[in-house]
Structures are given as C-alpha cells and as structure tokens.
Amino acid sequence: MKKKISLLLCTLALALGMTACGELKASDELAGRKVSSYRKEVTDYMASFGDDLAGDHSTASKQDYLNWLDAQVAAQFGEGTTFEMFLASYNMSLDDYMAQEYANVEAAVFDDALKLKYSIDLSDDEALTTVLYNDFNECLKEAGEYKGIKDYSVEKAGKTITSTVIGDFSKRDLKMTFVYSTLDSSVPTAMNVEPVYTLGEIMKKAALNTVMGILIVFVMLIVMSAVIKCFEIIPKIEKKLKESKETAEDVKPVAAAPVASSNNETDDLQLVAVIAAAIAASTGASTDSFVVRSIKKR
C-alpha cells in the first residue's frame, strides 16, 4: 500500500514538474522574439482598440485627433503642411480651435483618427488590421465599456505561436488572438477577436445543438421511412389499376342474335302463296277452294 501511495505521489510531482517546465517566462525567446514582446503587441492592440472604440469618444486622445487633422491638411496642401499652419493663415491659433471644436467632434472623426493611427485601409477587406477592426466593432455590440486587461498568455505548438489577451468589459469580455509563424514572427499571420462565453452559455449552446441534431436525424428517418413505404404502396396501386383495366377489356357487350324466325316465316308464306297460285293455275280452281297444309321439300 505504501508503495502504491509513493508511486502516485511521484507521478503527481512529475506531472506538476512538467507543467511548470511548459510555462513560458517573459524573458524566454520564441522564433527570435521574447515572450514579453508577443504579449505587448496583442495587449497594446486590445488596450488601444478598447480605449478608442469602447470608451467615450469625447475623451479620446487629442494627439490622435491632431495627427488626423495634420494628415488631412498635408494631403490637400502638400507634405510638411500642418493643421496649425493652416489655421495661422486664417489668423486662428490651434488652442482656440481646440477649445471651440474639440468637444463637439463627432465619433466618426475619432474613427478616422484611429484608422490613421493603425494604418487601417477599410477598402482592403482582406487586410488583417481591417478584419480585426471590423470584428472588434462588431463584438462591441455585446461587450460594453472597456475596463482593462484581465489576462494574457503565449503558447507555442509546432511551428505556430499563439498570443492571447482577455479584455475586461462591462457586459462581456473579449478575447483577442494573434497567431505567428516560427518561420517569420515579425508580423502576425492571423488576427482575431471574439466574445468570451461562460461555461453555462457554452453548455447551453452545446445542448441546443445536440437537440437540433437529434431532431434533424429523426426527421430524416421519418422522411426515409415514408419514401420506403411509398416503394411498397406504388406497385400495389399500379397492379390494381392494371387488373381493373384488364377486367374492363374482358367484359364486352354481347351482340344481339339475328332474328331468323321472322324471316323464315316470311319466306314460308311467300312460298305457300306461290304454290297455291301454281295449283290454281294448273287445275283452274280458285285459291279459296283448297288449303295448303304442309310443304315437303325433296
């Protein structure tokens, strides 16, 4: 008994030791980058997106807004022209403009500033940053207000490195995942953000999917049974129709037999009249003086 207990304890200690060895430290390197750099990249995106998209737009960074304004002026009047220079041409200071206009800037302007900050091109639907930006906006419908970073992790499996961060939101947490290749870890090969569901919600969905699957199976079985039953009924119906058709063809109306007796009687009367006339002619007697009783043919 003691040996069994000792063996069990050794096994548990070995398992815990292997688990501890599998944990990555911030100073560890994966594909030429430290674990801390993977974490920083994904947490920076989560924090920035959370602050700028899930926060109050009226408290957005003034510097981001100014950068956006500078870019608009430079695009219209040439490289090197700033928004402050543009205002100076109208005898207006930047401070006065910001005091008057900054508080009334609409959310769309801050979205444009954020797109400039992350070099997001919404016209390119396949760009990773564009997909991440759109997915994040979609997830915000059920996430609520951003509060901060809750948890993060970096894992390596084969030639893939996965960096994950959990963002703390007022209604539902969001999980952002960056995937890297060990062949080139400088940029992510995939970016994704999705809501975090509780165990109860996951089990509820699983149960619903199971019930739906079972119902679909039973419906298909009923349909198949009906089809098989039709294969049994259709030949019987065809057989009955064939038999009724054959019976109708066999039962034909009997043609009426010709009325021979009336014709025979007519012929006999004519024959009697002829014979009577011949006798009367040969004897010179009247046809009323004798009666033809019978006629014998020889």
C-alpha positions as a LaTeX table, in Angstrom:
\begin{tabular}{lrrr}
\hline
Residue & $x$ (\AA) & $y$ (\AA) & $z$ (\AA) \\
\hline
Met1 & 0.00 & 0.00 & 0.00 \\
Lys2 & 2.82 & 2.38 & 0.87 \\
Lys3 & 4.49 & 1.65 & $-2.44$ \\
Lys4 & 1.33 & 2.49 & $-4.33$ \\
Ile5 & 0.93 & 5.78 & $-2.46$ \\
Ser6 & 4.59 & 6.65 & $-3.10$ \\
Leu7 & 4.20 & 5.84 & $-6.79$ \\
Leu8 & 1.09 & 8.02 & $-7.00$ \\
Leu9 & 2.83 & 10.95 & $-5.31$ \\
Cys10 & 5.82 & 10.63 & $-7.61$ \\
Thr11 & 3.54 & 10.63 & $-10.64$ \\
Leu12 & 1.77 & 13.77 & $-9.45$ \\
Ala13 & 5.07 & 15.51 & $-8.74$ \\
Leu14 & 6.36 & 14.60 & $-12.20$ \\
Ala15 & 3.18 & 15.91 & $-13.85$ \\
Leu16 & 3.39 & 19.18 & $-11.92$ \\
Gly17 & 7.05 & 19.49 & $-12.80$ \\
Met18 & 6.34 & 19.01 & $-16.49$ \\
Thr19 & 3.56 & 21.60 & $-16.31$ \\
Ala20 & 5.88 & 24.08 & $-14.66$ \\
Cys21 & 8.53 & 23.45 & $-17.29$ \\
Gly22 & 5.98 & 24.09 & $-20.03$ \\
Glu23 & 5.16 & 27.60 & $-18.79$ \\
Leu24 & 6.85 & 30.38 & $-20.74$ \\
Lys25 & 8.55 & 33.25 & $-18.96$ \\
Ala26 & 8.60 & 36.83 & $-20.22$ \\
Ser27 & 12.33 & 36.58 & $-20.88$ \\
Asp28 & 12.05 & 33.37 & $-22.94$ \\
Glu29 & 12.61 & 33.64 & $-26.69$ \\
Leu30 & 10.41 & 32.16 & $-29.38$ \\
Ala31 & 11.45 & 32.46 & $-33.03$ \\
Gly32 & 13.81 & 35.35 & $-32.31$ \\
Arg33 & 11.38 & 37.35 & $-30.17$ \\
Lys34 & 10.88 & 37.47 & $-26.44$ \\
Val35 & 7.62 & 36.33 & $-24.96$ \\
Ser36 & 7.14 & 39.80 & $-23.49$ \\
Ser37 & 7.12 & 41.35 & $-27.00$ \\
Tyr38 & 4.35 & 38.99 & $-28.15$ \\
Arg39 & 2.30 & 39.92 & $-25.11$ \\
Lys40 & 2.96 & 43.63 & $-25.55$ \\
Glu41 & 1.84 & 43.65 & $-29.17$ \\
Val42 & $-1.52$ & 41.99 & $-28.56$ \\
Thr43 & $-2.19$ & 43.86 & $-25.30$ \\
Asp44 & $-1.41$ & 47.20 & $-26.98$ \\
Tyr45 & $-3.99$ & 46.48 & $-29.67$ \\
Met46 & $-6.57$ & 45.44 & $-27.10$ \\
Ala47 & $-5.93$ & 48.50 & $-24.92$ \\
Ser48 & $-5.92$ & 50.93 & $-27.84$ \\
Phe49 & $-9.00$ & 49.48 & $-29.50$ \\
Gly50 & $-10.73$ & 49.27 & $-26.15$ \\
Asp51 & $-9.92$ & 52.87 & $-25.18$ \\
Asp52 & $-10.67$ & 54.37 & $-28.59$ \\
Leu53 & $-13.63$ & 52.26 & $-29.71$ \\
Ala54 & $-15.29$ & 51.15 & $-26.48$ \\
Gly55 & $-14.61$ & 54.32 & $-24.49$ \\
Asp56 & $-16.20$ & 57.76 & $-24.54$ \\
His57 & $-15.21$ & 59.47 & $-27.79$ \\
Ser58 & $-15.21$ & 62.88 & $-26.10$ \\
Thr59 & $-12.20$ & 61.78 & $-24.04$ \\
Ala60 & $-10.25$ & 60.41 & $-26.99$ \\
Ser61 & $-6.64$ & 61.38 & $-27.40$ \\
Lys62 & $-6.19$ & 64.95 & $-28.62$ \\
Gln63 & $-2.91$ & 63.99 & $-30.19$ \\
Asp64 & $-4.63$ & 61.32 & $-32.34$ \\
Tyr65 & $-7.13$ & 63.93 & $-33.44$ \\
Leu66 & $-4.36$ & 66.43 & $-34.29$ \\
Asn67 & $-2.47$ & 63.76 & $-36.23$ \\
Trp68 & $-5.58$ & 63.10 & $-38.24$ \\
Leu69 & $-6.02$ & 66.83 & $-38.95$ \\
Asp70 & $-2.36$ & 67.16 & $-39.97$ \\
Ala71 & $-2.75$ & 64.25 & $-42.38$ \\
Gln72 & $-5.84$ & 65.81 & $-43.97$ \\
Val73 & $-4.08$ & 69.17 & $-44.46$ \\
Ala74 & $-0.91$ & 67.54 & $-45.79$ \\
Ala75 & $-2.92$ & 65.53 & $-48.30$ \\
Gln76 & $-4.62$ & 68.69 & $-49.59$ \\
Phe77 & $-1.85$ & 71.30 & $-49.43$ \\
Gly78 & 1.32 & 69.22 & $-49.64$ \\
Glu79 & 3.73 & 67.34 & $-47.43$ \\
Gly80 & 5.02 & 69.35 & $-44.48$ \\
Thr81 & 1.92 & 71.50 & $-44.11$ \\
Thr82 & 0.38 & 71.10 & $-40.65$ \\
Phe83 & $-3.07$ & 71.94 & $-39.40$ \\
Glu84 & $-1.58$ & 74.64 & $-37.14$ \\
Met85 & $-0.04$ & 76.32 & $-40.20$ \\
Phe86 & $-3.39$ & 76.09 & $-41.94$ \\
Leu87 & $-5.11$ & 77.83 & $-39.00$ \\
Ala88 & $-2.43$ & 80.52 & $-38.89$ \\
Ser89 & $-3.32$ & 81.50 & $-42.44$ \\
Tyr90 & $-6.76$ & 82.41 & $-41.10$ \\
Asn91 & $-5.36$ & 84.20 & $-38.02$ \\
Met92 & $-6.55$ & 81.45 & $-35.68$ \\
Ser93 & $-4.49$ & 79.66 & $-33.07$ \\
Leu94 & $-4.56$ & 75.92 & $-32.51$ \\
Asp95 & $-5.51$ & 76.36 & $-28.85$ \\
Asp96 & $-8.52$ & 78.48 & $-29.73$ \\
Tyr97 & $-9.68$ & 75.97 & $-32.33$ \\
Met98 & $-9.30$ & 73.02 & $-29.97$ \\
Ala99 & $-11.18$ & 74.87 & $-27.23$ \\
Gln100 & $-14.07$ & 75.57 & $-29.57$ \\
Glu101 & $-14.26$ & 72.46 & $-31.73$ \\
Tyr102 & $-12.65$ & 69.53 & $-29.96$ \\
Ala103 & $-15.51$ & 68.88 & $-27.54$ \\
Asn104 & $-18.01$ & 68.79 & $-30.42$ \\
Val105 & $-16.12$ & 66.46 & $-32.72$ \\
Glu106 & $-18.26$ & 63.51 & $-33.76$ \\
Ala107 & $-17.36$ & 59.89 & $-33.22$ \\
Ala108 & $-16.72$ & 59.37 & $-36.94$ \\
Val109 & $-13.77$ & 61.78 & $-36.76$ \\
Phe110 & $-12.17$ & 59.76 & $-34.00$ \\
Asp111 & $-12.73$ & 56.62 & $-36.02$ \\
Asp112 & $-10.83$ & 58.25 & $-38.87$ \\
Ala113 & $-8.05$ & 59.23 & $-36.46$ \\
Leu114 & $-7.88$ & 55.65 & $-35.20$ \\
Lys115 & $-7.69$ & 54.30 & $-38.76$ \\
Leu116 & $-4.79$ & 56.65 & $-39.41$ \\
Lys117 & $-3.09$ & 55.59 & $-36.18$ \\
Tyr118 & $-3.14$ & 51.88 & $-37.13$ \\
Ser119 & $-2.84$ & 52.36 & $-40.91$ \\
Ile120 & $-6.20$ & 50.71 & $-41.46$ \\
Asp121 & $-7.44$ & 50.69 & $-45.04$ \\
Leu122 & $-11.14$ & 49.80 & $-44.96$ \\
Ser123 & $-11.19$ & 49.41 & $-48.72$ \\
Asp124 & $-8.97$ & 46.31 & $-48.34$ \\
Asp125 & $-11.30$ & 43.73 & $-46.81$ \\
Glu126 & $-8.57$ & 41.08 & $-46.62$ \\
Ala127 & $-6.06$ & 43.14 & $-44.61$ \\
Leu128 & $-5.52$ & 41.73 & $-41.12$ \\
Thr129 & $-5.89$ & 45.08 & $-39.36$ \\
Thr130 & $-9.08$ & 45.83 & $-41.30$ \\
Val131 & $-10.60$ & 42.46 & $-40.36$ \\
Leu132 & $-9.58$ & 42.96 & $-36.73$ \\
Tyr133 & $-11.02$ & 46.49 & $-36.68$ \\
Asn134 & $-14.35$ & 45.39 & $-38.15$ \\
Asp135 & $-14.59$ & 42.33 & $-35.89$ \\
Phe136 & $-13.85$ & 44.45 & $-32.83$ \\
Asn137 & $-16.60$ & 46.91 & $-33.73$ \\
Glu138 & $-19.00$ & 44.02 & $-34.23$ \\
Cys139 & $-18.12$ & 42.47 & $-30.86$ \\
Leu140 & $-18.62$ & 45.79 & $-29.06$ \\
Lys141 & $-22.39$ & 45.43 & $-29.53$ \\
Glu142 & $-22.44$ & 42.90 & $-26.69$ \\
Ala143 & $-19.21$ & 43.79 & $-24.86$ \\
Gly144 & $-19.99$ & 47.19 & $-23.40$ \\
Glu145 & $-17.46$ & 49.63 & $-21.96$ \\
Tyr146 & $-13.77$ & 48.74 & $-21.84$ \\
Lys147 & $-12.19$ & 48.50 & $-18.37$ \\
Gly148 & $-8.74$ & 46.99 & $-18.86$ \\
Ile149 & $-6.67$ & 43.85 & $-19.45$ \\
Lys150 & $-7.76$ & 40.79 & $-17.50$ \\
Asp151 & $-5.41$ & 38.03 & $-18.62$ \\
Tyr152 & $-2.90$ & 37.11 & $-21.34$ \\
Ser153 & $-0.92$ & 34.08 & $-22.45$ \\
Val154 & 1.62 & 32.97 & $-25.06$ \\
Glu155 & 1.76 & 29.38 & $-26.30$ \\
Lys156 & 3.82 & 27.51 & $-28.87$ \\
Ala157 & 2.60 & 24.45 & $-30.74$ \\
Gly158 & 4.75 & 23.09 & $-33.53$ \\
Lys159 & 5.55 & 25.93 & $-35.92$ \\
Thr160 & 2.79 & 28.18 & $-34.58$ \\
Ile161 & 2.96 & 30.74 & $-31.79$ \\
Thr162 & $-0.33$ & 31.98 & $-30.32$ \\
Ser163 & $-0.56$ & 35.16 & $-28.25$ \\
Thr164 & $-3.88$ & 35.72 & $-26.48$ \\
Val165 & $-5.23$ & 38.52 & $-24.30$ \\
Ile166 & $-8.55$ & 38.78 & $-22.46$ \\
Gly167 & $-10.06$ & 42.27 & $-22.30$ \\
Asp168 & $-12.27$ & 43.21 & $-19.36$ \\
Phe169 & $-15.53$ & 44.81 & $-20.50$ \\
Ser170 & $-18.66$ & 45.84 & $-18.61$ \\
Lys171 & $-21.03$ & 43.35 & $-20.26$ \\
Arg172 & $-18.96$ & 40.59 & $-21.85$ \\
Asp173 & $-15.21$ & 40.05 & $-22.04$ \\
Leu174 & $-13.45$ & 39.87 & $-25.40$ \\
Lys175 & $-10.56$ & 37.61 & $-26.38$ \\
Met176 & $-8.02$ & 38.86 & $-28.92$ \\
Thr177 & $-5.68$ & 36.33 & $-30.52$ \\
Phe178 & $-2.62$ & 36.88 & $-32.69$ \\
Val179 & $-1.05$ & 33.91 & $-34.49$ \\
Tyr180 & 2.58 & 33.91 & $-35.64$ \\
Ser181 & 4.69 & 31.52 & $-37.67$ \\
Thr182 & 8.07 & 30.44 & $-36.32$ \\
Leu183 & 9.47 & 30.98 & $-39.81$ \\
Asp184 & 8.66 & 34.71 & $-39.63$ \\
Ser185 & 7.48 & 36.03 & $-36.28$ \\
Ser186 & 7.84 & 39.71 & $-37.14$ \\
Val187 & 4.16 & 40.09 & $-38.10$ \\
Pro188 & 1.06 & 38.05 & $-37.23$ \\
Thr189 & $-0.31$ & 35.66 & $-39.82$ \\
Ala190 & $-3.79$ & 35.94 & $-38.30$ \\
Met191 & $-5.66$ & 38.36 & $-36.02$ \\
Asn192 & $-8.92$ & 37.54 & $-34.34$ \\
Val193 & $-11.24$ & 38.89 & $-31.66$ \\
Glu194 & $-14.28$ & 37.12 & $-30.27$ \\
Pro195 & $-16.62$ & 37.26 & $-27.25$ \\
Val196 & $-15.84$ & 35.15 & $-24.20$ \\
Tyr197 & $-18.77$ & 32.95 & $-23.16$ \\
Thr198 & $-19.26$ & 31.41 & $-19.75$ \\
Leu199 & $-19.31$ & 27.67 & $-19.20$ \\
Gly200 & $-23.08$ & 27.76 & $-18.70$ \\
Glu201 & $-23.59$ & 29.54 & $-22.02$ \\
Ile202 & $-21.30$ & 27.10 & $-23.80$ \\
Met203 & $-23.15$ & 24.12 & $-22.31$ \\
Lys204 & $-26.48$ & 25.68 & $-23.24$ \\
Lys205 & $-25.38$ & 26.10 & $-26.85$ \\
Ala206 & $-23.97$ & 22.58 & $-26.90$ \\
Ala207 & $-27.25$ & 21.18 & $-25.56$ \\
Leu208 & $-29.23$ & 23.17 & $-28.12$ \\
Asn209 & $-27.00$ & 21.92 & $-30.93$ \\
Thr210 & $-27.41$ & 18.36 & $-29.66$ \\
Val211 & $-31.19$ & 18.65 & $-29.55$ \\
Met212 & $-31.26$ & 20.16 & $-33.03$ \\
Gly213 & $-29.04$ & 17.37 & $-34.33$ \\
Ile214 & $-31.28$ & 14.70 & $-32.82$ \\
Leu215 & $-34.42$ & 16.34 & $-34.25$ \\
Ile216 & $-32.84$ & 16.54 & $-37.69$ \\
Val217 & $-31.90$ & 12.85 & $-37.52$ \\
Phe218 & $-35.43$ & 11.84 & $-36.52$ \\
Val219 & $-36.98$ & 13.99 & $-39.25$ \\
Met220 & $-34.69$ & 12.41 & $-41.84$ \\
Leu221 & $-35.57$ & 8.93 & $-40.55$ \\
Ile222 & $-39.28$ & 9.73 & $-40.87$ \\
Val223 & $-38.79$ & 11.02 & $-44.40$ \\
Met224 & $-36.78$ & 7.92 & $-45.37$ \\
Ser225 & $-39.42$ & 5.65 & $-43.85$ \\
Ala226 & $-42.12$ & 7.44 & $-45.85$ \\
Val227 & $-40.11$ & 7.05 & $-49.05$ \\
Ile228 & $-39.56$ & 3.33 & $-48.41$ \\
Lys229 & $-43.26$ & 2.90 & $-47.66$ \\
Cys230 & $-44.09$ & 4.59 & $-50.95$ \\
Phe231 & $-41.97$ & 2.00 & $-52.77$ \\
Glu232 & $-44.22$ & $-0.68$ & $-51.24$ \\
Ile233 & $-47.54$ & 1.07 & $-51.94$ \\
Ile234 & $-46.90$ & 2.28 & $-55.50$ \\
Pro235 & $-46.51$ & $-1.24$ & $-57.04$ \\
Lys236 & $-49.77$ & $-2.34$ & $-55.37$ \\
Ile237 & $-51.62$ & 0.64 & $-56.77$ \\
Glu238 & $-50.18$ & 0.00 & $-60.23$ \\
Lys239 & $-51.22$ & $-3.66$ & $-60.00$ \\
Lys240 & $-54.80$ & $-2.76$ & $-59.06$ \\
Leu241 & $-55.04$ & $-0.28$ & $-61.90$ \\
Lys242 & $-53.72$ & $-2.87$ & $-64.34$ \\
Glu243 & $-56.19$ & $-5.53$ & $-63.13$ \\
Ser244 & $-59.16$ & $-3.15$ & $-63.39$ \\
Lys245 & $-58.10$ & $-2.24$ & $-66.92$ \\
Glu246 & $-57.83$ & $-5.89$ & $-67.95$ \\
Thr247 & $-61.27$ & $-6.64$ & $-66.45$ \\
Ala248 & $-62.82$ & $-3.78$ & $-68.38$ \\
Glu249 & $-61.32$ & $-5.10$ & $-71.62$ \\
Asp250 & $-62.60$ & $-8.70$ & $-71.00$ \\
Val251 & $-66.19$ & $-7.67$ & $-70.29$ \\
Lys252 & $-67.52$ & $-6.79$ & $-73.79$ \\
Pro253 & $-71.21$ & $-6.32$ & $-74.77$ \\
Val254 & $-72.76$ & $-9.44$ & $-76.46$ \\
Ala255 & $-74.05$ & $-8.72$ & $-79.95$ \\
Ala256 & $-77.79$ & $-9.34$ & $-80.46$ \\
Ala257 & $-78.54$ & $-12.60$ & $-82.34$ \\
Pro258 & $-80.21$ & $-12.06$ & $-85.70$ \\
Val259 & $-83.97$ & $-12.59$ & $-85.77$ \\
Ala260 & $-84.14$ & $-15.60$ & $-88.09$ \\
Ser261 & $-87.61$ & $-16.82$ & $-87.16$ \\
Ser262 & $-89.45$ & $-13.81$ & $-88.57$ \\
Asn263 & $-87.52$ & $-14.04$ & $-91.84$ \\
Asn264 & $-88.27$ & $-17.80$ & $-92.10$ \\
Glu265 & $-91.96$ & $-17.20$ & $-91.56$ \\
Thr266 & $-91.99$ & $-14.56$ & $-94.28$ \\
Asp267 & $-90.27$ & $-16.89$ & $-96.71$ \\
Asp268 & $-92.75$ & $-19.74$ & $-95.94$ \\
Leu269 & $-95.75$ & $-17.50$ & $-96.55$ \\
Gln270 & $-94.34$ & $-16.37$ & $-99.86$ \\
Leu271 & $-93.65$ & $-19.98$ & $-100.81$ \\
Val272 & $-97.25$ & $-21.03$ & $-99.88$ \\
Ala273 & $-98.66$ & $-18.23$ & $-101.99$ \\
Val274 & $-96.59$ & $-19.25$ & $-104.98$ \\
Ile275 & $-97.56$ & $-22.92$ & $-104.68$ \\
Ala276 & $-101.24$ & $-22.03$ & $-104.23$ \\
Ala277 & $-101.14$ & $-19.86$ & $-107.31$ \\
Ala278 & $-99.47$ & $-22.66$ & $-109.30$ \\
Ile279 & $-102.11$ & $-25.24$ & $-108.23$ \\
Ala280 & $-104.93$ & $-22.86$ & $-109.04$ \\
Ala281 & $-103.44$ & $-22.21$ & $-112.46$ \\
Ser282 & $-102.99$ & $-25.87$ & $-113.26$ \\
Thr283 & $-106.43$ & $-27.04$ & $-112.01$ \\
Gly284 & $-108.37$ & $-23.98$ & $-112.92$ \\
Ala285 & $-109.76$ & $-23.83$ & $-109.39$ \\
Ser286 & $-109.82$ & $-20.83$ & $-107.13$ \\
Thr287 & $-107.18$ & $-20.49$ & $-104.36$ \\
Asp288 & $-110.08$ & $-20.32$ & $-101.87$ \\
Ser289 & $-111.23$ & $-23.89$ & $-102.74$ \\
Phe290 & $-108.17$ & $-25.61$ & $-101.19$ \\
Val291 & $-105.85$ & $-25.21$ & $-98.23$ \\
Val292 & $-102.09$ & $-25.89$ & $-98.20$ \\
Arg293 & $-101.45$ & $-27.90$ & $-95.06$ \\
Ser294 & $-97.79$ & $-28.60$ & $-95.39$ \\
Ile295 & $-94.85$ & $-28.32$ & $-97.73$ \\
Lys296 & $-92.29$ & $-31.08$ & $-98.05$ \\
Lys297 & $-89.03$ & $-30.39$ & $-99.72$ \\
Arg298 & $-87.38$ & $-33.22$ & $-101.74$ \\
\hline
\end{tabular}
